[in-house]
């Protein structure tokens, strides 16, 4: 087929114009086409940094309410949240322990983007057990524990998350709460049937008296015992009952990041923990990321409530798996 000179010129202009438009509009989307999803930059969780925060907590000694170590550690946590740019509130309360002792307690709260109505609650307990009532040596049952994993690990991970929040704002509001007096429950050398109400005193108090009137969050994530070597996180039963979609979101994020060896795609037993009272008291769907051992008699690590809960038990690989997973979830909201 032969094209005359005018037609050929017009044809050439159309082709050139077409290529010019395409080159000029690279990255733009024509009307009616679906816009591609924006790539979200998720900060890199620094496990060494999180570990250092655990070391610093343990250095104070057992953080049992009414002790000097407890007071000094609370000041350290408050200063840390302020250093990482949070709006800080300290909720002071006089709580009653199982034996009638009055406990000077502090719930420590740090908020990011406080005016954003969409919020996620991240929390851990910062106190330590006044008893080692599962220690194999009965002579040590009444000696407080270091609580490197049971208490300090969750707080250490959250402090590192706060450090990342200070450098890169997420699209939502974040509230971080360090709950007090979680681990002052009735010891087993008094009774094997410890009442629920003797545990998680700080979260019980906050749930009835939140730091913001009518406080709401889209969901909450509790970190408890998240630092031990070869930890295994099963899908905890209370979490699945009240926040199964959040469990699946977090566990999928972990698998996509390559942390499936920590986050087992299997159901675990129910755990009485701070999230229990946040769910009950504030009706906020919450999940518990907690080291769970289905083979042990008490379903936790062998170090649980013993003097083996020390820094030798903490592993940066586990801290990285948990911290990076939580960052992945909150920054992709």
C-alpha positions as CSV (number, residue, x, y, z in Angstrom):
1,X,0.0,0.0,0.0
2,X,1.3,3.4,-0.9
3,X,0.8,6.5,1.4
4,X,0.9,9.9,-0.2
5,X,3.3,12.6,1.2
6,X,0.7,14.6,3.1
7,X,-0.8,11.5,4.7
8,X,2.7,10.3,5.5
9,X,3.6,13.6,7.2
10,X,0.4,13.5,9.3
11,X,1.1,9.9,10.2
12,X,4.6,10.8,11.3
13,X,3.4,13.7,13.4
14,X,0.8,11.5,15.1
15,X,3.5,8.9,16.0
16,X,6.0,11.5,17.2
17,X,3.2,13.2,19.2
18,X,2.1,9.9,20.7
19,X,5.6,9.1,21.9
20,X,6.1,12.6,23.2
21,X,2.9,12.4,25.2
22,X,3.8,9.0,26.6
23,X,7.3,10.2,27.6
24,X,5.9,13.4,29.2
25,X,3.3,11.6,31.2
26,X,5.4,8.8,32.6
27,X,4.2,8.2,36.2
28,X,0.8,9.8,35.5
29,X,-2.4,7.8,35.2
30,X,-4.9,8.4,32.5
31,X,-8.5,9.1,33.4
32,X,-10.3,5.9,34.2
33,X,-7.2,3.9,35.0
34,X,-6.6,2.6,38.6
35,X,-3.9,4.5,40.5
36,X,-1.1,2.2,41.7
37,X,-0.7,1.9,45.5
38,X,1.9,4.2,47.0
39,X,5.0,2.4,48.4
40,X,5.1,3.0,52.1
41,X,8.5,3.4,53.7
42,X,8.7,1.4,56.9
43,X,11.6,2.3,59.3
44,X,14.2,-0.3,60.1
45,X,13.8,-1.6,63.7
46,X,17.1,-1.6,65.5
47,X,17.3,-4.7,67.7
48,X,20.6,-3.6,69.3
49,X,18.9,-0.4,70.4
50,X,15.9,-2.3,71.8
51,X,18.3,-4.6,73.7
52,X,20.1,-1.6,75.2
53,X,16.8,-0.4,76.6
54,X,16.2,-3.8,78.2
55,X,19.7,-3.7,79.8
56,X,19.0,-0.2,81.2
57,X,15.7,-1.3,82.8
58,X,17.3,-4.5,84.3
59,X,20.2,-2.4,85.7
60,X,17.7,-0.6,88.1
61,X,17.0,-3.9,89.7
62,X,13.6,-5.6,90.1
63,X,10.9,-2.9,89.3
64,X,8.5,-3.9,92.1
65,X,6.1,-1.2,93.2
66,X,7.1,0.8,96.3
67,X,10.8,0.3,95.7
68,X,13.6,2.7,94.7
69,X,14.2,0.7,91.5
70,X,10.6,1.1,90.5
71,X,10.7,4.8,91.0
72,X,14.0,5.3,89.2
73,X,12.8,3.2,86.2
74,X,9.6,5.1,85.9
75,X,11.5,8.3,85.7
76,X,13.7,6.7,83.0
77,X,10.7,5.7,81.0
78,X,9.1,9.1,81.2
79,X,12.3,10.8,80.1
80,X,12.7,8.3,77.2
81,X,9.2,8.9,75.8
82,X,9.8,12.7,76.0
83,X,13.2,12.3,74.3
84,X,11.4,10.4,71.5
85,X,8.9,13.2,70.9
86,X,5.8,11.8,72.6
87,X,3.2,13.8,74.4
88,X,3.5,12.2,77.8
89,X,1.0,11.7,80.6
90,X,1.7,9.9,83.9
91,X,-1.3,8.3,85.5
92,X,-0.6,7.9,89.2
93,X,-2.8,5.6,91.3
94,X,-2.8,3.9,94.7
95,X,-3.7,0.3,93.9
96,X,-4.5,-2.6,96.3
97,X,-2.6,-5.8,96.0
98,X,-4.0,-9.3,96.7
99,X,-2.7,-9.1,100.3
100,X,-4.0,-5.6,101.0
101,X,-0.7,-3.9,100.4
102,X,-1.1,-0.4,98.9
103,X,1.0,0.0,95.8
104,X,2.2,3.4,94.4
105,X,1.6,2.7,90.7
106,X,2.3,4.7,87.6
107,X,0.8,4.1,84.2
108,X,3.1,5.9,81.7
109,X,1.5,7.1,78.5
110,X,3.1,8.5,75.3
111,X,1.0,9.8,72.4
112,X,1.9,10.6,68.8
113,X,-0.4,12.6,66.5
114,X,-2.7,13.2,69.5
115,X,-5.3,15.0,67.3
116,X,-5.7,12.2,64.9
117,X,-9.0,10.4,65.6
118,X,-7.7,7.1,64.1
119,X,-5.5,5.5,66.7
120,X,-3.6,2.4,67.5
121,X,-2.8,1.4,71.1
122,X,0.6,-0.3,71.8
123,X,1.2,-1.5,75.3
124,X,3.3,-3.6,77.7
125,X,3.8,-3.8,81.4
126,X,6.9,-2.4,83.0
127,X,6.8,-3.7,86.5
128,X,8.4,-7.0,87.6
129,X,7.2,-10.0,89.6
130,X,7.9,-9.6,93.4
131,X,8.1,-13.4,93.6
132,X,10.0,-16.2,91.8
133,X,7.2,-18.6,92.7
134,X,8.0,-21.0,89.8
135,X,11.7,-21.2,90.6
136,X,12.9,-24.8,91.3
137,X,14.5,-23.5,94.5
138,X,11.8,-22.8,97.1
139,X,14.3,-20.6,99.1
140,X,14.1,-18.1,96.2
141,X,10.3,-17.9,95.9
142,X,10.0,-14.7,97.8
143,X,12.9,-13.0,96.0
144,X,12.0,-10.6,93.2
145,X,13.1,-11.4,89.7
146,X,15.0,-9.4,87.1
147,X,12.1,-9.6,84.6
148,X,14.4,-9.2,81.5
149,X,11.7,-10.8,79.3
150,X,8.6,-10.6,81.5
151,X,8.3,-6.9,81.5
152,X,11.5,-5.3,80.1
153,X,11.4,-6.9,76.6
154,X,8.0,-5.5,75.7
155,X,9.0,-2.1,77.0
156,X,12.3,-2.2,75.2
157,X,10.7,-3.0,71.8
158,X,8.2,-0.2,72.3
159,X,10.9,2.3,73.2
160,X,12.7,1.5,70.0
161,X,9.4,1.9,68.1
162,X,8.9,5.3,69.7
163,X,12.4,6.2,68.6
164,X,11.4,5.4,65.0
165,X,8.1,7.3,65.4
166,X,10.0,10.4,66.4
167,X,11.9,10.3,63.1
168,X,9.1,9.4,60.8
169,X,5.4,10.2,61.5
170,X,2.9,7.5,60.6
171,X,-0.4,8.3,59.0
172,X,-2.4,7.5,62.2
173,X,-2.3,8.3,65.9
174,X,-0.3,6.1,68.2
175,X,-0.6,5.7,72.0
176,X,2.0,3.8,73.8
177,X,1.2,2.7,77.4
178,X,3.5,1.1,79.9
179,X,1.2,-0.4,82.4
180,X,2.2,-0.9,86.1
181,X,1.4,-3.6,88.6
182,X,0.7,-6.3,86.1
183,X,2.7,-8.9,87.8
184,X,1.6,-8.5,91.5
185,X,-0.9,-11.4,91.3
186,X,-1.4,-13.9,94.1
187,X,1.7,-16.2,94.4
188,X,1.2,-19.9,94.0
189,X,2.8,-20.6,97.4
190,X,-0.3,-19.0,98.9
191,X,-2.9,-20.5,96.5
192,X,-2.8,-22.3,93.1
193,X,-6.1,-20.6,92.2
194,X,-5.1,-16.9,91.9
195,X,-8.1,-14.6,91.3
196,X,-8.1,-12.8,88.0
197,X,-8.5,-9.4,89.7
198,X,-5.2,-9.8,91.6
199,X,-3.3,-9.4,88.2
200,X,-3.0,-6.6,85.8
201,X,-3.9,-3.9,88.3
202,X,-2.5,-1.0,86.2
203,X,-4.5,-1.9,83.1
204,X,-7.6,-2.5,85.2
205,X,-7.3,1.0,86.6
206,X,-6.6,2.6,83.2
207,X,-9.5,0.8,81.6
208,X,-11.9,2.3,84.2
209,X,-10.1,5.7,84.1
210,X,-8.5,6.2,80.6
211,X,-6.1,9.1,80.1
212,X,-8.6,10.6,77.6
213,X,-12.3,10.7,78.3
214,X,-14.1,8.1,76.2
215,X,-10.8,6.9,74.8
216,X,-11.1,4.8,71.7
217,X,-8.6,3.1,69.4
218,X,-9.1,1.0,66.2
219,X,-7.2,-1.8,67.9
220,X,-4.5,-2.6,70.4
221,X,-1.3,-4.7,70.4
222,X,0.1,-6.0,73.7
223,X,3.8,-7.1,73.8
224,X,4.6,-9.5,76.7
225,X,7.6,-11.7,76.9
226,X,8.8,-10.9,73.3
227,X,12.6,-11.2,73.7
228,X,13.6,-14.7,74.6
229,X,15.7,-16.9,72.4
230,X,13.6,-19.2,70.1
231,X,10.4,-17.6,71.3
232,X,7.2,-18.9,69.7
233,X,4.1,-16.7,69.3
234,X,0.9,-18.6,68.8
235,X,-2.5,-17.1,68.0
236,X,-3.7,-16.4,71.6
237,X,-7.4,-17.4,72.2
238,X,-8.7,-14.1,73.7
239,X,-7.0,-12.3,70.8
240,X,-8.8,-14.5,68.3
241,X,-12.1,-14.1,70.0
242,X,-12.2,-10.3,70.1
243,X,-9.7,-9.3,67.4
244,X,-9.1,-12.1,64.9
245,X,-8.7,-9.8,61.9
246,X,-5.9,-8.0,63.7
247,X,-4.2,-11.3,64.6
248,X,-4.3,-12.3,60.9
249,X,-3.0,-8.9,59.8
250,X,-0.1,-9.1,62.2
251,X,0.8,-12.8,61.6
252,X,0.6,-12.2,57.8
253,X,2.9,-9.2,58.1
254,X,5.4,-11.4,60.1
255,X,5.2,-14.2,57.5
256,X,5.8,-11.7,54.6
257,X,8.8,-10.4,56.4
258,X,10.2,-13.9,56.9
259,X,9.5,-14.3,60.6
260,X,7.2,-17.3,60.3
261,X,9.5,-19.4,62.6
262,X,8.5,-17.1,65.4
263,X,4.8,-16.4,64.5
264,X,3.2,-19.8,64.3
265,X,0.1,-20.0,62.2
266,X,-1.6,-22.1,64.9
267,X,-4.0,-21.4,67.8
268,X,-2.7,-21.1,71.3
269,X,-4.4,-21.1,74.7
270,X,-6.0,-18.2,76.3
271,X,-3.9,-15.9,78.5
272,X,-5.0,-13.6,81.3
273,X,-3.1,-10.5,80.5
274,X,-3.4,-6.7,80.2
275,X,-5.3,-7.0,76.9
276,X,-8.0,-8.9,78.7
277,X,-9.0,-5.9,80.8
278,X,-8.6,-3.4,77.9
279,X,-11.0,-5.5,75.9
280,X,-13.5,-5.8,78.8
281,X,-13.2,-2.2,80.0
282,X,-12.8,-0.2,76.8
283,X,-14.3,-2.6,74.2
284,X,-11.1,-2.1,72.1
285,X,-10.2,-5.2,70.0
286,X,-6.7,-6.2,71.3
287,X,-4.2,-8.9,70.6
288,X,-1.4,-10.4,72.7
289,X,1.9,-11.2,71.2
290,X,3.3,-13.4,73.9
291,X,5.8,-16.3,74.1
292,X,3.8,-19.4,74.4
293,X,5.1,-23.0,75.0
294,X,2.4,-25.6,74.5
295,X,4.7,-28.3,75.9
296,X,5.3,-26.7,79.3
297,X,3.0,-27.3,82.3
298,X,2.2,-23.6,82.6
299,X,2.4,-22.9,78.9
300,X,5.2,-20.3,79.1
301,X,9.0,-20.6,78.8
302,X,10.9,-22.5,81.5
303,X,12.3,-19.2,82.8
304,X,8.8,-17.8,83.6
305,X,8.6,-16.4,87.1
306,X,12.0,-17.8,88.0
307,X,15.4,-16.2,88.4
308,X,16.4,-17.5,85.0
309,X,14.4,-14.6,83.6
310,X,17.6,-12.5,83.1
311,X,19.5,-10.9,80.3
312,X,21.1,-14.2,79.3
313,X,17.7,-15.2,78.0
314,X,17.3,-12.2,75.7
315,X,18.0,-12.5,71.9
316,X,18.2,-9.7,69.4
317,X,16.8,-11.9,66.6
318,X,13.5,-12.3,68.5
319,X,13.4,-8.6,69.3
320,X,13.9,-7.8,65.6
321,X,11.1,-10.1,64.5
322,X,8.6,-8.6,66.8
323,X,9.6,-5.0,66.5
324,X,9.8,-5.0,62.7
325,X,6.5,-6.8,62.4
326,X,4.7,-4.2,64.5
327,X,6.3,-1.3,62.6
328,X,5.2,-2.9,59.3
329,X,1.6,-3.0,60.6
330,X,1.4,0.5,61.9
331,X,3.1,2.2,59.1
332,X,1.0,0.5,56.5
333,X,-2.3,1.6,58.0
